[in-house]
Amino acid sequence: MVQETIKRLKELGRMPDSSEDNIPSDRIGEYVELIKKTNKPINWEEAKILIMLFPEYELFGIEWSLLHLFETIFSQISLDDYRKLIIECPSEEWKDTLKTRLNNKLQCN
């Protein structure tokens, strides 16, 4: 089952990049509020939606909140499944960040 907040994030679509012109401030605020209101941990279906929302580079720091929300799936699924999710990320930069964070976590354990 997908939470309403994540359904709404999906409707908003992939986060625009801060460098884009004319991003409505209410749209940015909506990303912030929806991410903040989402219950954690997320499930598999929700993770598949969230991974597709990462901007190419950044959206005023909101992408870090998305990353932290996404990472709550880690303890819920296998390592292989987590890696499969990362591969689906549309942003090479964020895909690399997720891989690095995963490798760091595995080295700490």
C-alpha positions as CSV (number, residue, x, y, z in Angstrom):
1,M,0.0,0.0,0.0
2,V,1.3,3.4,-0.9
3,Q,0.9,6.4,1.4
4,E,-1.1,9.3,0.2
5,T,1.9,11.6,0.6
6,I,3.9,9.4,-1.8
7,K,1.1,9.2,-4.3
8,R,1.0,13.0,-4.3
9,L,4.8,13.2,-4.7
10,K,4.5,10.8,-7.7
11,E,1.9,13.2,-9.2
12,L,4.3,16.1,-8.7
13,G,6.8,14.1,-10.7
14,R,10.6,14.3,-10.7
15,M,12.0,17.2,-8.8
16,P,13.2,20.0,-11.0
17,D,16.7,21.2,-10.7
18,S,17.4,24.5,-8.9
19,S,19.0,25.9,-12.1
20,E,15.7,25.7,-14.0
21,D,13.9,28.9,-14.5
22,N,10.4,29.7,-13.0
23,I,10.0,26.9,-10.6
24,P,6.9,27.8,-8.6
25,S,7.7,28.2,-4.9
26,D,4.5,26.5,-3.9
27,R,5.7,23.4,-5.8
28,I,8.9,23.4,-3.9
29,G,7.0,23.8,-0.6
30,E,4.8,20.9,-1.5
31,Y,7.8,18.6,-2.0
32,V,9.1,19.7,1.4
33,E,5.7,19.2,3.2
34,L,5.0,15.8,1.6
35,I,8.4,14.4,2.4
36,K,8.2,15.7,6.0
37,K,4.7,14.1,6.5
38,T,5.5,10.7,5.0
39,N,5.6,7.9,7.6
40,K,8.8,5.9,7.9
41,P,10.0,3.4,7.1
42,I,8.7,3.3,3.5
43,N,7.9,0.1,1.7
44,W,9.1,-1.4,-1.6
45,E,6.3,0.2,-3.7
46,E,7.0,3.6,-2.2
47,A,10.8,3.2,-2.7
48,K,10.2,2.5,-6.4
49,I,8.3,5.8,-6.7
50,L,10.7,7.9,-4.6
51,I,13.9,6.7,-6.5
52,M,12.4,8.2,-9.7
53,L,12.0,11.7,-8.1
54,F,15.6,12.7,-7.6
55,P,16.5,15.8,-9.5
56,E,19.4,15.8,-11.9
57,Y,21.6,17.7,-9.4
58,E,19.8,19.6,-6.7
59,L,16.7,21.4,-5.5
60,F,17.6,23.8,-2.8
61,G,18.7,21.0,-0.5
62,I,15.3,19.2,-0.6
63,E,16.9,16.3,-2.4
64,W,18.7,15.4,0.9
65,S,15.4,15.0,2.6
66,L,14.2,12.8,-0.2
67,L,17.4,10.7,0.2
68,H,17.0,10.3,3.9
69,L,13.4,9.2,3.4
70,F,14.4,6.8,0.6
71,E,17.1,5.2,2.8
72,T,14.5,4.1,5.3
73,I,13.7,1.2,3.0
74,F,17.3,-0.2,3.6
75,S,16.4,-2.3,6.7
76,Q,13.2,-3.6,5.1
77,I,14.7,-5.3,2.0
78,S,17.7,-7.4,0.9
79,L,20.9,-5.8,-0.1
80,D,20.5,-7.0,-3.7
81,D,17.0,-5.4,-3.9
82,Y,18.4,-2.2,-2.5
83,R,21.1,-2.1,-5.1
84,K,18.5,-2.8,-7.8
85,L,16.5,0.3,-6.6
86,I,19.6,2.5,-6.8
87,I,20.2,1.5,-10.4
88,E,16.8,2.8,-11.3
89,C,17.7,6.4,-10.1
90,P,17.4,8.7,-13.1
91,S,20.2,11.0,-11.9
92,E,23.8,9.8,-12.3
93,E,24.9,12.1,-9.5
94,W,22.4,10.8,-7.0
95,K,22.9,7.2,-8.1
96,D,26.6,7.6,-7.3
97,T,25.8,9.3,-4.0
98,L,23.5,6.4,-3.0
99,K,26.1,3.8,-4.0
100,T,28.8,5.7,-2.0
101,R,26.5,5.9,1.1
102,L,25.7,2.2,0.8
103,N,29.4,1.2,0.5
104,N,30.2,3.4,3.5
105,K,27.5,1.8,5.5
106,L,28.7,-1.7,4.6
107,Q,32.3,-0.8,5.5
108,C,31.1,0.4,8.9
109,N,29.4,-2.9,9.7
